[in-house]
Amino acid sequence: MTEATQRTSDNGVSIWLDDLSRSRIESGSLQDLIANKNVVGVTTNPSIFQKALSQVGPYDAQLKELGKVDVETAVRELTTTDVRNATDIFREIAEKTDFVDGRVSIEVDPRLAHETEATEKQAVELWEKVNRPNAMIKIPATLEGLPAITATLAKGISVNVTLIFSLERYEQVIDAYIEGIAQAAANGHDLKHIGSVASFFVSRVDTAVDKLLEANGSDEAKALEGKAAVANARLAYELFEKKFAEDPRWADLAAKGAKVQRPLWASTGTKNPAYSDCKYVDELVAKHIVNTMPEKTLNALADHGNGAPSIEGTYEESHAIINKLAELGINLKDVTDKLEADGVAAFIKSWDSVLADVQSGIDRVNG
């Protein structure tokens, strides 16, 4: 293990890899990251699968086996096979951590982001198809996604809630989680192995806010560049601590074996080269955190990261940053609402590319 990744882990952060592909599994790359860089989980999304499935070669054998199936079936078979194989690699970690870590996430079709019942139905289908207790089903935190999150958890299915950008939506996600766990308990499910993380997106907030600050052009605005995303995430952690400490339902559910829904920092690759390539890891270290990183960020952390605790004692400063943005006329809710809509649209675009690439593969291997 590298010193920095070990220190990050020791200070409460579970390091997950934000990437998965057939070649990564078969080459031993994933096992190497587990052995040497403290990786204890994996997240996927439509963009990650688009990158993986566009490769010519790694999936041909399975495509030949499938034959001339429809493209939706082929995509489902290819992606769930990768996720199933990855969960098997992480099974030992899952068991050692009482299924807190060792998780592998797979996302529902992003085209269903605003369809509650269809999302819930596909979440069940994916869970049954992967058929591994350490899988997680990703559901976007749209308004329509919130009841689907509750309903899916109520069935005893582990959920990774994705595309969270605002504190307002994050609070709704926590409420949806607690209600889902309460329903799971009422339905007789063992709460101990139901896992959930709330994927709060980070770097994209800086990308959007920094553009507005640059347009403002004042010295006061310039001084705030690169601060909005970390402040927003730190306040999400404050909300996490507050909600699980104060919600009257939670103590009873925890006594029955329920685990808190951990905040997961997503979009942690640094977009602005002027900022540290470890910025969205090193500035967001605390207990009960998951940080899912692209390999480039993971390698940067391993090489020169810090990994020391960095959230405690920052809430007052973080509130002040958000208040200063408002004083400059930057409405963070408008920013995060747009980021959510753009995030859904980007994943739909990637999914359309997945379908096109896999259809090309089906045609190629079947002559």
Secondary structure, 3 states (H helix, E strand, C coil): CCHHHHHHHHCCEEEEECCCCHHHHHHCHHHHHHHHCCEEEECCCHHHHHHHHCCCCCCHHHHHHHCCCCHHHHHHHHHHHHHHHHHHHHHHHHHHCCCCCCEEEEECCHHHCCCHHHHHHHHHHHHHHHCCCCEEEEEECCCCHHHHHHHHHHCCCCEEEEEECCHHHHHHHHHHHHHHHHHHHHCCCCHHHCCEEEEEECHHHHHHHHHHHHHHCCHHHHCCCCCHHHHHHHHHHHHHHHHHHHCCCHHHHHHCCCCCCEEEEECCCCCCCCCCCCHHHHCCCCCCEEEEECHHHHHHHHHHCCCCCCCCCCHHHHHHHHHHHHHCCCCHHHHHHHHHHHHHHHHHHHHHHHHHHHHHHHHHHCC
